[in-house]
């Protein structure tokens, strides 16, 4: 199996086990200790611990979070995943928005860069305004 396909497999496991099922320790299998994350809110942690805390916050707010990858683009040591995140806001407040049971579905894109089989840097983007709107932040 090529390195590119191995990198994709690391991400497939991360999406399924960590994001969709909440097994946060899977992060340690696929991300470097000094992982750099762009586009995720500061949470008082750095490196892989920042990534783990970011996922914990998502799952605490949206216990039924499910992320589906709609497209993969594999190029050298980078893997791009275009995804749709879906869930119901039944847990903790999210970015100051109280949980009132609203469902959401938002698209996003992540570019992950690998080195030696682990993710060293990630660029995350989704429409936060659309998510906040779906969660009822604007009335």
Secondary structure, DSSP 8 states (H G I E B T S, - for coil): --HHHHHHHHHHHIIIIIIIT--GGGHHHHEEEEEEEESS---S--HHHHHHHHHHHHHHH-TT-EEEEEEEEEETTEEEEEEEEEEE--SS-BTTB-----EEEEEEEEEEEEETTEEEEEEEEE-HHHHHHHTTTT-
